[in-house]
Amino acid sequence: MDMEFYRGKRVFITGHTGVKGAWLCRILVNAGAIVTGYSLPAPTEPNLFALAGLEGKMSSVVGDVRDFKSLKAAFDEAQPEIVLHLAAQPIVRDSYKDPRYTYETNVMGTVNLLECHFTGAREVSGEYHH
Ligand SMILES: NC(=O)c1ccc[n+]([C@@H]2O[C@H](COP(=O)([O-])OP(=O)(O)OC[C@H]3O[C@@H](n4cnc5c(N)ncnc54)[C@H](O)[C@@H]3O)[C@@H](O)[C@H]2O)c1
């Protein structure tokens, strides 16, 4: 993988306080990307996001992907060239217990993020990975 590609690129990551997101941020920050994360707060103290030394090296926004207004504000501020969508309720067993929350986060959260792109303040050419 050519990490030079990411140098100076504006990358917007949802779920940056999670397991995969925090690792991904660490890799992108190392590669010289300008990273903005958008997620709920890290669930534990200590947590991987803090332990990975990311605070101060990227912009970290605490917010909910179900909240379109908040997501859109962070997205527009970041002006991303690349979008990586990892925010999710990822536990299958929990989805049985709380299907509404799971649907709202995993499905409507994705719709909200896509809408941020399609109603963007300016035309951007982004890539979507979920
Ligand atoms: N861990 C794995 O082995 C694995 C395997 C395949 C796919 N995935 C997928 O990768 C993604 C990330 O998984 P993970 O293991 O890092 O999960 P995780 O639970 O560690 O992290 C989830 C992240 O999503 C954020 N989040 C959850 N609900 C949110 C909401 N309503 N609004 C904003 N942010 C919210 C959390 O704050 C956290 O940052 C998920 O889509 C998951 O299904 C994970």
PDBQT file of the ligand as one rigid body, heavy atoms in Angstrom, charges set to zero:
ROOT
HETATM    1  N1  LIG A 201     -13.568  -5.498  14.990  1.00  0.00    +0.000 N 
HETATM    2  C1  LIG A 201     -13.764  -6.376  13.999  1.00  0.00    +0.000 C 
HETATM    3  O1  LIG A 201     -13.264  -7.499  14.024  1.00  0.00    +0.000 OA
HETATM    4  C2  LIG A 201     -14.589  -5.990  12.786  1.00  0.00    +0.000 A 
HETATM    5  C3  LIG A 201     -14.679  -6.896  11.740  1.00  0.00    +0.000 A 
HETATM    6  C4  LIG A 201     -15.394  -6.550  10.603  1.00  0.00    +0.000 A 
HETATM    7  C5  LIG A 201     -16.028  -5.339  10.526  1.00  0.00    +0.000 A 
HETATM    8  N2  LIG A 201     -15.957  -4.483  11.556  1.00  0.00    +0.000 N 
HETATM    9  C6  LIG A 201     -16.654  -3.209  11.409  1.00  0.00    +0.000 C 
HETATM   10  O2  LIG A 201     -15.735  -2.118  11.584  1.00  0.00    +0.000 OA
HETATM   11  C7  LIG A 201     -16.427  -1.027  12.178  1.00  0.00    +0.000 C 
HETATM   12  C8  LIG A 201     -15.715  -0.592  13.469  1.00  0.00    +0.000 C 
HETATM   13  O3  LIG A 201     -15.652  -1.718  14.328  1.00  0.00    +0.000 OA
HETATM   14  P1  LIG A 201     -14.855  -1.679  15.715  1.00  0.00    +0.000 P 
HETATM   15  O4  LIG A 201     -14.500  -3.068  16.030  1.00  0.00    +0.000 OA
HETATM   16  O5  LIG A 201     -13.804  -0.631  15.662  1.00  0.00    +0.000 OA
HETATM   17  O6  LIG A 201     -16.030  -1.227  16.705  1.00  0.00    +0.000 OA
HETATM   18  P2  LIG A 201     -15.939  -0.419  18.080  1.00  0.00    +0.000 P 
HETATM   19  O7  LIG A 201     -17.187  -0.757  18.838  1.00  0.00    +0.000 OA
HETATM   20  O8  LIG A 201     -14.635  -0.597  18.740  1.00  0.00    +0.000 OA
HETATM   21  O9  LIG A 201     -16.033   1.090  17.591  1.00  0.00    +0.000 OA
HETATM   22  C9  LIG A 201     -17.235   1.623  17.132  1.00  0.00    +0.000 C 
HETATM   23  C10 LIG A 201     -17.026   3.113  16.917  1.00  0.00    +0.000 C 
HETATM   24  O10 LIG A 201     -18.265   3.646  16.450  1.00  0.00    +0.000 OA
HETATM   25  C11 LIG A 201     -18.613   4.756  17.282  1.00  0.00    +0.000 C 
HETATM   26  N3  LIG A 201     -20.070   4.829  17.357  1.00  0.00    +0.000 N 
HETATM   27  C12 LIG A 201     -20.944   3.880  17.721  1.00  0.00    +0.000 A 
HETATM   28  N4  LIG A 201     -22.201   4.355  17.665  1.00  0.00    +0.000 NA
HETATM   29  C13 LIG A 201     -22.095   5.655  17.242  1.00  0.00    +0.000 A 
HETATM   30  C14 LIG A 201     -23.022   6.685  16.989  1.00  0.00    +0.000 A 
HETATM   31  N5  LIG A 201     -24.343   6.500  17.151  1.00  0.00    +0.000 N 
HETATM   32  N6  LIG A 201     -22.554   7.876  16.568  1.00  0.00    +0.000 NA
HETATM   33  C15 LIG A 201     -21.206   8.101  16.406  1.00  0.00    +0.000 A 
HETATM   34  N7  LIG A 201     -20.289   7.152  16.629  1.00  0.00    +0.000 NA
HETATM   35  C16 LIG A 201     -20.731   5.949  17.042  1.00  0.00    +0.000 A 
HETATM   36  C17 LIG A 201     -17.997   4.460  18.632  1.00  0.00    +0.000 C 
HETATM   37  O11 LIG A 201     -17.875   5.667  19.375  1.00  0.00    +0.000 OA
HETATM   38  C18 LIG A 201     -16.658   3.884  18.185  1.00  0.00    +0.000 C 
HETATM   39  O12 LIG A 201     -15.781   4.941  17.857  1.00  0.00    +0.000 OA
HETATM   40  C19 LIG A 201     -17.869  -1.499  12.417  1.00  0.00    +0.000 C 
HETATM   41  O13 LIG A 201     -18.641  -1.102  11.318  1.00  0.00    +0.000 OA
HETATM   42  C20 LIG A 201     -17.731  -2.993  12.459  1.00  0.00    +0.000 C 
HETATM   43  O14 LIG A 201     -18.939  -3.662  12.128  1.00  0.00    +0.000 OA
HETATM   44  C21 LIG A 201     -15.246  -4.765  12.695  1.00  0.00    +0.000 A 
ENDROOT
TORSDOF 0
